[in-house]
Amino acid sequence: MEFRLEYEFNVDAQTLYRAWLDSEQHSEMTGGEAVISTIEGEKFTAWDEYITGSNIELKPNTYIKQSWRSSQFLDDQPDSILELYFEDLESGRTRITLIHSNLTNSKEDKAYEKGWIENYFKPMSEYFTL
């Protein structure tokens, strides 16, 4: 299963991209502790270790591809893939396109779509309007 979300933020793409890959800012903008880096191949955790994965591909200010799993994944379930596209818009705004793939059709995996909105996009929107 795969889903795609788009969301706009009141911040430029460079700032948003850097915040995603910075432990302190990622933690502040989502409300859950994150340990993350700007290096391909590096592992990360987010949301107080509820999320784990690694950076697969990073294109500065435009694209992030990560392996991704939550603590709810079954032990034999492969990592999912998270792709984030950062697009500068007028007036210093940014559109993020999030594609989350390699998920199962389980109700738990289907819930991640709402989880991205509630636990990431909404708090991030508030964080960048302060």
C-alpha positions as CSV (number, residue, x, y, z in Angstrom):
1,M,0.0,0.0,0.0
2,E,1.1,3.6,-0.7
3,F,-0.4,7.0,0.0
4,R,0.5,10.6,-0.9
5,L,-0.1,13.7,1.1
6,E,0.5,17.4,0.3
7,Y,0.7,20.2,2.8
8,E,1.8,23.8,2.7
9,F,3.9,25.6,5.4
10,N,4.7,29.3,6.0
11,V,8.5,28.8,5.7
12,D,10.9,28.4,2.9
13,A,12.0,25.0,1.6
14,Q,15.6,25.3,2.8
15,T,14.5,26.0,6.4
16,L,12.0,23.2,6.4
17,Y,14.4,20.7,4.9
18,R,17.1,21.6,7.5
19,A,14.6,21.4,10.4
20,W,13.5,17.9,9.3
21,L,17.1,16.6,9.5
22,D,18.1,18.5,12.7
23,S,17.5,16.6,15.9
24,E,16.7,19.6,18.0
25,Q,14.4,21.3,15.5
26,H,12.7,18.1,14.4
27,S,11.9,17.4,18.1
28,E,10.6,21.0,18.7
29,M,8.4,21.1,15.6
30,T,6.8,17.6,16.2
31,G,6.7,17.4,20.0
32,G,8.5,14.1,20.1
33,E,12.2,13.6,20.6
34,A,14.2,12.9,17.5
35,V,17.8,11.9,16.8
36,I,18.6,12.5,13.1
37,S,21.3,13.6,10.8
38,T,22.1,15.1,7.4
39,I,24.2,12.1,6.3
40,E,23.0,9.4,3.9
41,G,23.1,5.9,5.4
42,E,22.8,7.3,9.0
43,K,20.1,5.8,11.2
44,F,17.5,8.0,12.9
45,T,14.8,7.9,15.6
46,A,11.7,10.2,15.9
47,W,8.7,10.6,18.2
48,D,10.5,9.2,21.3
49,E,11.8,6.2,19.3
50,Y,8.3,5.3,18.1
51,I,9.8,5.8,14.6
52,T,13.2,4.3,13.4
53,G,14.9,4.2,10.1
54,S,17.8,5.5,8.0
55,N,18.5,8.2,5.5
56,I,18.6,6.6,2.0
57,E,18.9,9.6,-0.2
58,L,19.2,13.3,0.5
59,K,19.1,16.1,-2.1
60,P,19.6,19.4,-0.2
61,N,16.5,21.5,0.2
62,T,14.5,19.4,-2.2
63,Y,14.2,15.7,-1.4
64,I,14.5,13.2,1.5
65,K,14.1,9.4,1.1
66,Q,14.2,7.3,4.3
67,S,13.5,3.8,5.3
68,W,10.9,4.0,8.0
69,R,9.2,1.8,10.5
70,S,7.2,2.3,13.7
71,S,7.3,0.3,16.9
72,Q,3.9,-1.2,15.7
73,F,5.5,-2.9,12.7
74,L,5.5,-6.7,12.9
75,D,9.0,-8.2,13.5
76,D,9.0,-9.8,10.0
77,Q,7.5,-6.7,8.3
78,P,10.0,-4.9,6.0
79,D,10.7,-1.2,6.4
80,S,8.4,1.2,4.6
81,I,9.8,4.0,2.4
82,L,9.2,7.6,3.1
83,E,9.8,10.2,0.4
84,L,9.5,14.0,1.0
85,Y,9.6,16.5,-1.8
86,F,10.1,20.2,-0.8
87,E,8.8,22.8,-3.3
88,D,9.3,26.5,-2.8
89,L,6.1,28.5,-3.4
90,E,5.5,32.2,-3.6
91,S,5.7,34.4,-0.5
92,G,8.3,32.1,1.2
93,R,5.9,29.2,1.5
94,T,6.8,25.5,0.9
95,R,4.7,22.6,-0.3
96,I,5.7,19.2,1.1
97,T,4.6,16.2,-0.9
98,L,4.9,13.1,1.3
99,I,4.8,9.6,-0.3
100,H,4.7,6.7,2.2
101,S,5.1,3.3,0.5
102,N,5.8,-0.4,1.1
103,L,3.1,-0.5,3.7
104,T,0.6,-3.4,4.3
105,N,-3.1,-3.1,4.0
106,S,-3.6,-3.5,7.7
107,K,-5.6,-1.0,9.7
108,E,-2.5,0.0,11.6
109,D,-0.6,0.9,8.4
110,K,-3.6,2.7,7.0
111,A,-3.7,4.9,10.1
112,Y,-0.3,6.4,9.3
113,E,-1.9,8.7,6.8
114,K,-3.9,10.4,9.5
115,G,-0.9,10.2,11.8
116,W,1.2,12.3,9.5
117,I,-1.4,15.0,9.5
118,E,-2.1,15.0,13.2
119,N,1.4,14.3,14.6
120,Y,3.6,16.1,12.0
121,F,1.8,18.5,9.7
122,K,-0.4,20.2,12.2
123,P,2.3,20.8,14.9
124,M,4.8,21.8,12.2
125,S,2.4,24.3,10.8
126,E,2.1,25.8,14.3
127,Y,5.8,25.7,14.9
128,F,6.5,27.7,11.7
129,T,3.9,30.4,12.5
130,L,5.5,31.3,15.9
